[in-house]
Amino acid sequence: MASGVLNMSRGMGTALGLALTGLVFTITGGDTGGRGTADHAFAVTAFVLAGIAVAAGLVAALRSEGTLVNTTRASID
């Protein structure tokens, strides 16, 4: 059951990420047909995704350590 929940959440994350990327690309004019506009929309989308990646890295770096991490470290020592 746990593997099914993990697989479903991974699929939902992929679908939402793709939807967000398409939304940003469309809002910034990527679907208008012009090469210059599509290049601009791609650049904006790349910067938005980079910002999300940096924010996720900061959250991961600043979160408190959980008991699983502490237990694993204790068992290694």
Sequence and secondary structure as in RCSB ss.txt:
>XXXX:A:sequence
MASGVLNMSRGMGTALGLALTGLVFTITGGDTGGRGTADHAFAVTAFVLAGIAVAAGLVAALRSEGTLVNTTRAS
ID
>XXXX:A:secstr
 HHHHHHHHHHHHHHHHHHHHHHHHHHTTTTS  HHHHHHHHHHHHHHHHHHHHHHHHHHHHS   HHHHHHHHH
H 
